[in-house]
Amino acid sequence: MDAVKPTKRKNNFWTIFNFAWGNVGHSALSMTFSTYFMVYVTTAMFTGVSKAQSSKLIVMITGLVFFIRIAEIFVDPIIGNIIDNTNTRWRKFKPWLIGAGIASAVLLCIIFSGIFGLSRVNATWFTIIFIPTFIIFDVFFSFRDLSYWGMIPALTADSRERSLYTAAGNFGGFGQNIVTMILVPVVTYVTFIMTGKHDEGQSGWTAFGLLIGTAAIVCSLIVAFGTHEKHSALREVTKKKTSLKDMFWALSHNDQMLWTALPYLVYGFGNAATAGLMFYMFKYVMDKPGLFWITGAIPTIAGFFTSPLYPIINKWVSRKTIYSVSMCAMILAYILLIFSTDNLAIVITAMILYFVPQGFIFMAVILTLTDTIEYGQLKNGTRNEAVTLAIRPMLDKMSSAISNGIVGWVAAGMAGTATAASITPGGITLFKAVAFWAALILHVIALFIYIFKVKVTEKKHGEIVDELQHKLAAEGISDIKETASDSKIQPAVPASEITTTLVSPVDGIVEKLADIVDENGKTGIVGKGIGIQPTEGNIYAPFDGKVVLLFTTKHVLGLRSDDGLEILIHVGLGTVNMRGEGFINHVESGQIFKKGDLLLNFDRDKIQQNGYKDTVIVLLTQGKQINQASYTDKDVVHHGDELAKIQLKPRG
């Protein structure tokens, strides 16, 4: 067999690039529906319908959207579970990215056409068709959204790369800002071409829906065909189908996930209300609707810097600090807007303080939620990836429901033929109370909850992962599932008692586990195995076999030989906190290798500079199945030298 080649950086770049583009169209579609749907409903959907009839229909849609989206809170975990259990020749996520992506885009176009004009012709038929159309649209939207963000653990097992994918997805979120920038120009221009009126009419909204729907389909195809899922055996360790009861039990018993979700929800309520009413501020309060594009330009420009900067800043500053500073900036923005909406310079300053930090907040929350997966795995014994990844869109939908409800309520007096001159001081006071004062209070509450209740920091997550690894080392890796093709290649356990030879995976000085001093000064490593103080930074395959797992931090390899021996190679003590920095893997989980193949490089100097030890520990993970193990009496070994003879008895 040819030696295993390193992963090509060029391929990683294009995968990340395509992943980022996948969110451009999706975020544009999301922004169009979640924020501007009610603007469309209150300004154009019922043009020509009597005021009494249109008011009833607006109230119906507002209530319907609110209750359906609240109900979906319980549906999203089920959708996540369906995706997690999908198994096709196109893998797990691609079918949903393509199918649900196209379906949701087409349904958006239908909704923004006023259900083919029925909204202005027949209220009864419009209502009958609108309700199922909206529900089906939102279900497909959820499938597409959860598939997109749920792909990250399947695209890479490397923690640093996961951060890059998250940043790329957030960077691709500038699609929602483009929507804000082009909304008024596109809708007004098409309306003028079709009717001769300088207004935001139905024809303009229909064209805008078609534009966004087309972009969403194209971007769904880009991410579906431009990214490729990777096998990750670590995710298979605890993978199992769960009942609804088990699913909600897992949600309720992961306290850190709940504490992370709560401030994001509170923040989302305030932020969604402000975003939903921003158009009305420019049109009715400031009487400058032509400047509304500013609210799209600022976050678009900021997005080109915040997402790439986050991983860099996070190397030196904790995400809790990033989150706190960002929230304080938004709070200052609200204070400026409360006391001055008639000074354009102050408004623009407030817009900068309001929009720029949002990318940092999103990144901090998403990465914290991702880290609570391992927290829940350690605490509850189950790894609920799909359910955890469904939390963020659940919260966004709740915020969107609140936003739509608030916009429908506050904007009731700002619809139809209303102008800036017709808005009373009382109306402006109500507007500021909801859009700014209430949001300010909610942001302050969210800040305090996150600071004092969220405990899963980067350092804490490293400790959790390290504890999981030690637990896995103690329990063994035999329970990792084999695919049908894997089982044909090699047996998971020996069929009869055998004696197998383990050679050294690294050059160095041999140490007994009992004599090893860890990074905290504690003497002795629990388990069966042997330690090696390396003299070089390469790990080679100690037998013919395959990679059963590769930890996201890269410093732990789980290997299984062709004759059934299972080992963990743990590189360094405390190196989990380096989160993959200084490690280069030349294999992936599930990959077959030959004895002597290069599996891993590690930077000994960087490990020591970070204050950790570079000791390599080879652990035998099969517990009682090991009948006897005798280790080399050499003081110094080279990779390929005999390290141990292990006698395995059959499991039974």
N, C-alpha and C positions, 0 to 999 in steps of 0.2 A: 504494500500500500504506500502511496506517496505520502511524504511528510505533510502534516497539517499546516496550511498557510495562514498567516495573520489575516484578520478581517481588514478589508480594504476601506480606508478612510473615505475614498471617493464615493463608494456605494453608500456609506453612512451619510455623507453630505446630501446626496440626492434623495435618500429616504426621508431625512429631516426636512429638506426643501419641499418635497411633495406633501409631507404631512402638514406643513405650515399652510400650503395652498389649499389643502382640504378644508381648512377652517374659514377661509375667506368667504366662500359662497355660503357656507352653513351659518356663520355668524351674521352675514348680511340678511339671510332669511329670518334668523332668530330676531334680529333687531327690528326688521320690518313688521313682523307679527306681534312681538311682545310689547313694543313701545309705540308703534305708529298705526297699529290696527284700529285702536280706539280714536285716533285722530281722523283716520279715514271714515270711521263710522259716524262721527259727530259732524263732519264737514261735507261729505260728498255721497255717502252710500244711499241716503234717502232724499237726495235732491229731487224736488218736484212733489214730494209727499207732504201732506198737510202737517203742520207743526204738532198737532195733537197725536197724529198717527206716528210720526217720526220719533216723538218723545217716548211713546210706548215701546217702539221697537228698540230704541237705544237702551232703555231700562231693561228690556228683555235680554238683549245681547250682553249687557254689562253683568247682569245677575247670572246668566248662563255661563259666561266665560269664567266668572269667579268660582262658581260651585263646581264646574267641571275640572278646573285646574286644581282646586283643593282636593277633589276626589282622586286626582291622578297621583297625589302624594303616595297613595297606597298601591298604585299601579306600577310606578317606576321600578321598585325593587323586583317585581314580578318580571318586568321587561328585561331588567339586568340579568335575572336568573335564566330567562329563555336564551338570551345571547350567550351567556356563559356555558350553557349546555348545548349550543349549536355545534354540530360536527359534520362538515361537508368537505368535499374535495377542494373547495375554495377556502378552507379553514373556517374560522369562527366569525370574523367580522366583515369580510368582503361582501357576503350576500346581503347583509343589512345595510352596508354603506351604499351599495348600488340600488337595491330594491326600495328600501325605505327612503333613500335620498331622492330618487326620482319621484316616488309617490307623493312625498310631502311637498316637493316643489310644484308639482302639477296642481295639487289641491290648494296651495297658496294662491296660484293664479286664478283658480275658480272663485275663491273667497273674495279676492280683490276685484273681481269683475261684478261683484254684487250678486253672485250666483247667476251669472249670465243675464244680469239686468232685472231679475225677479224682485230685488229689493225695492224697485221703484214702480213695479207693476202689480204684484199680488203678494200682500203681506203674509197670507196664510201659507201659500206654497213656499214662499221664501223661508218661513220659519220651519216648516217641515223638512226642507232639504238642508237648511243651514246647520241644524243641530247635529245630524250624523256626519255631515261633511267636516264640521269643526272637530268632532271627537276623533274621527279617523285620521284627520290631518295631524292632530296632536299626538296620537299613538305612534304614527310613522315618524314624526319628528323626534320623539323620545328614543325610538329604536336607532335612528341615525345618530343622535347626539351621544347616547351611551356607547354605541359602537365606536365612535370616533375617539372619545377620551379613554374608553376601556382598552384601546389598542396599545397604549403606551407600555404596559408590562409585557405585552406580547412582542413588541418590536425590539426590546432590549432588556437584558438582565442587569445592566450596568447602572448604578445609581446616578452617576454623573450624566450619563446619556439620557436618563429619564428626565432629569432636570432640563436638559437641552430640548427634548421633545415637548415638555410642558411649556417651555419658553417659546418654542416655535409655534405651538398651537395658539398660545396667547398672542404672539406676534401676528399670526394669521387672522386674529380677531379684529384687525383693522377694517375688515369688511363691514362691521357694524358702523364704524365711523364714516366710511364712504357712503353708506346709506343716508346718514344724517346730512352729509355734504351735498349729495345730489338730489335728495328728496324733493325739495321745493323747486329747483330749476327744471328737473325732468317732468314732474307732474304739471307744473305751470306751462311749460313749453308745449307739451303734447296737448293739453287742454286748449291752448290758444290755437294750435294747428287744426284741431278738430272742431272747435266751436267759435273761435275768434275772440274768446274771453280770456283776460289775464286773471285766471283764478285756478284753484286746485279742484278741478272737476272730475267726474267719474271716468271719463276717457283717459285722463292723465294717470289716475290711480291704477286703472286696468293695465296700461302700458308699463307702469312701474312694477306691478306685480309680475308681468311677463319677463321683464328685465332681470329681476331678482331671482325668479324661478329658474331661468336659463343658467344664470351664474351658479346657482346652487347645484344643478345637475352636473355641469362641467367639473366643478370642484370635487363633487362626490366621486366622479370617475377618476380624477387625478389621484386622490388619496387611496382609492381602492386598488388601482393598478400600479401605482407608484410606490407602494410600501409592501413589505412582506413580513408576515408574522414569523417569529422564531420559536422553536421548541424550548421550553423552560421546565426542566424536571422539578425544580424547586416548587413551582406552582402546583405540581401534581401531588405533592406530598399530602396535602390535606384536601385535595379537590374531591368533592362528592356532591351528589344532588341533594338539595335541601328542600324540606317542606316549607310551606308558608309560615307555619308556626315556628320552625327553626330559624327562618329568615328574620322574622320580627324579634325573636328572642335575641339573635345576634346584634341587631340594631340597638335594642334597649340595654344590652349589657356591655357595650363598648362605650364607657363613659367619656373617654377622651374624644371619640368621634362625635358624640353628642355635644360636648363642650366646644368643639371646633365648629360644628354646624350652627349652633345657636347664635353666636355673634355674627356669622355670615348671613344668617336669615334676618336678624335685626337690622344689620347694615343694608341688606338687600331691600327691605321694606322702605327704608328712607331713601335709598338711592333710586329705586324704581319709581317712586312717587315724584321725585325731582326730575328724573329723565323724561318721564311721561308728560310732565307739565312744562318742560323747557320751551317747547314750540309756542305754547300759549304766552309765556313770558315775553318772548320776542315780538309776537304778533299783537297781543292785547295790552300788556303792561308797558312795554317799551315802545310800541308802535314802530318796530323796525324788523318786520318779517324777513326782509331781504338779507339781514345779517345772521339769520339762523344757521347758515352754513359754517359759521365760526365754531359752533358746538360739535361739528364733525371734523373740521380741520385741526383743531387743537389736539384731540385724542389720536387722530391719525398720525400726525407728526410725532407726538409723544410715543406712540406705539413702536415706532422705528427705533426708539432708544431704550424704553423701559424693559421690554422683553429681553433683548440681548444683554442689557446691563445687569439684570437681576442675578444671574448665576455668578457674575464677576463680583458684584457687591456682597453677595451672600457668602463668598469665600472669606470675607473679613468682618462682616456684620451679621449678627443672627437674624433670622427671619422675624422673630418677635420684635426686634428693634425696627426692622424695615416696616413691618405692619403698623407699629405704633406711630412712627414718624409720618407715614402716609395718611393715617387716619387723622392725625392732628392737622395736616395740611388741608384735608377736606373740611374739617370743622371750621378752620379759619375762613375757607371759601364761603361757607354758609353764613358766617357772621357778616362778611362783606356784602353778600346778597340781601341779607335782611335789612341792612341800614342804607343800602344804595343800589337801586336798579336804574337810576336815571343818569348815572355817570358811566359812559361807555368804557373808559379806561379801567375803572374799578370792576366793571362787569367782566371785562376780558381777563383781568388779573384773577378774579374769582374763578373764571372758567378754567384757567391754567391750574390753579390750586385744586380744583374739583376733579378734573379729568386725568391729569398726569399721574397721580398716585394710584389710580384704580388698577392699573396693570400690576403694580407691586403687591397690592392687597390680594388680587386674584391669585397670583403666583404663590404667595405665602399660605393662603388658605388651601389651595389645591395640594401643595406639597405636604402640608400638615395632615390633611385628610388621607393622603397616600400613606404617610407614615403610621397612621392609626390602624392600617391593615395589619402590620406586624404586631402592634400593641394588642389588637383584638385576638390575633393568633396566639400570642403568649398568654393572655389572660383567660380566654375562653376555649382555647384548643382548636379553634376553627379559623380558616383563612377565608374571609368573605370579601373577595375582590369585587365581584359584580355588584353586590349590595352596597358596599362602601362607595364605589364609583358612581352609583346611582344617587347618592345623597346630594351632590352639587346641583345636578339638573332639577331634582325635586325642590330644592330651596329656590332656585331661579324661577321655577314655575309658580311657587307660592308668592314670590315677590312680584312676578308679572301679573298674577291675579289681583293682588292688592293694587298694583299700578293701574291696571285697566279699570278697577272699581273706582279708584280715587279720581282718575281722569274723567270718567263718565259723570261723577258727582260734581266735581269742581267746575268742569267745563260745560255743565248744563247751561249756564248763562253766557257762555262764550262761543256758542255754536251758531250755525246758520248765518244770519245777517248781522251779527254783533260786530262792533268795531272797537278800537282802543278808546275812542271818545265816549262810547256808550257804557263802558265798564265803570261801575261806581267805586268810590273809595272803599266801601264795605267789601265789594268783590275782590279788590286788590288785597285788602287785609286778610280775607279768607284764603286767597291764593298763597300769600306769603306764609300764613300760619301752617298750611298743609305742606307746601313745597319746600319751605326752608326751616321754619321753627321745629316742626315735628321731626323732620329729617335730622336736624342738628342734635336733638335730644337722643334719637335712636342711634346716631353715630357715636355719641359719647358712651351710651350704654354698651354698645358693641365693643368699643375699645377696652372698657374696664373688664368685661367678661373675658375677652381674649387674654389680657395681661395676667389676670389673677387665676383663671381656671384652666387654661390650656397648658399642659405640662409636657407634652411630647415635643421637646425641642430637638435640634439636630443631634446634640450630645446624648440626650435621653434615648433617641431612636437608635443611635449606635450601640448603646448599652442593651437595648431590647433585642436587636439583631444578634449581638454577641451571645446573649443568654439563649436565644432560640437555637443558635448554632451549637452551643454546648449541650442543649437538650437533645437536639437531633443526633449529635455525636454519641450521646449516652443511649438513645433509643435505637439507633441504627437507621440505615437508609433502605432496608429491604422492602418497606411498604410503598415505595415510590412505584407508581403504576407503569407497566410496560405496554407499549402499543403492540398491535398484532405483528408488525414487522420486526419489532425489537425482540419479541419472544422467539422468533425463528432464528435470530442471529446468535443468541447465546442464552443459557439458562439463568434464571434469576438466583437460584440456589443450587448447590451441588446435589446430584441425585444420590450419591453415596459418599462415604467417608473418604476424604482425600487429604494429601499433604501438598501444599503449594508453596512456592518460593516468592518472596517479595524482595525486590532489589531497591536500592536507594534511589530516590527521585532527585537527589541534590548532592553536590559535593560539600563535605563539612565534617565537623567533629561530633561524634555520637554522644548523646546524653540520655540518661534514664529519666523517665517522666517524673519520678519521685524527687529528682535533683533539680528540676527546672524551676527557676524563680521567675514569676510572671511580672508584668509591668507595675503591679502594685506592691511588689516585694514579698508576695506570698509564695511559699515553697511547695512544690508538688502539683502535678496535673493529674486529675482523676481520669481513669480509664485504662484501657489496654493499648499499648503502642510504644513508640520510641521517638525521641527528639534528636534533632540535628542542628548544630550551630553552623549555618552555612558559610562557605568561603566564596561563593559566587551566587548570582541572582537568577538562576534558571531552574525551573522544575520540569523534569522529564518523566515520561510515562514509565511506571515501575513494572508493567506487565502489558499484555495484549488485553484490550477491553474497551469500555466506553465510559464517557462522562455521564454520570447519573445526575449530577447537579453542579451548578456553578453559582455561588452566592453573588448577589448584586454587587457586593463590595470586592469581588474578585479574589479575595485572599483565602477562600476556602473552596477546595475541589472535592467532590464526592465521586469516587471511581469504583467500577465493578469489573473484575477480571472475567475472562471467558470461562474460567472454571468456578466462578461463584464467589470469590473473595471480594469483600467490600471494605473500602477504607475512606477516611477523610484526610486530606492533606491541608493542614492549617498553617498558613504562612504568616508568621509574626504573632506577637502578643500585644494586644491593644490596637492592632492595625485596622480593626473594624471602623475606628473613628476616622480613618483616612478616606473612607467612602470611595475606594477604588483608585485614588490618586497614587501613582507610582507603580501600578500593576497593569500589565498588558497580557490579556488572555489570547491564546492561539487556538482555542477550541471553544465550542458552545455546548450547552447541555444536550445530551442525546447523541453526541458525536462519537464515532468509532475511532480508535487510535491503535497504534502498534507500539510495542515496547521500545523505549528510547526516543519517541517523538517528543518534541518540545511542546509543553502544555502551557507554560506560564513564565513570564519574566517579572521580576520584582526589583525595585530600586532599593538596595540595602542602605545606601547613604540617606535617601529621603526618609526611610522608615526611622532611622536613628536620629535624624535631624528633627523629626516630629516627637521625639522622646519615647519611642516605642522600641521593642526588641524584635529582631528579625529571625528568631528561632523558628525552625520548621518542625512541626509536630505531625507525625504519621499515626493516626488513630485507627484501631481495628474496631469496627462498629457492629459486629454481629453477636456480641454478648455471649450468651450461653452456647451459641452454635460453635464457638471456638473451643475445641477440645484441649489444644495445647499450642503455645507459641514460644519459640526459642529465638533469641535475638543475637546478632553478631557480637563477637567479643573484640572487634576492632575498635580502636579509638578514633581512627580517621577513615572515612569512606568516600568513594567517588560515585557519581551516578552510574548505575549499572552493576555496582558491587552488591553481593548478597547482604541483605539487611535483616531478614528474618525468615524462619520456616514456620508456617502456620498449618495446624491440623484442623480441618473442618469436618464436623459431623453433619449428616443430612438433617434438615428440619423436619420435624414430625412429632 
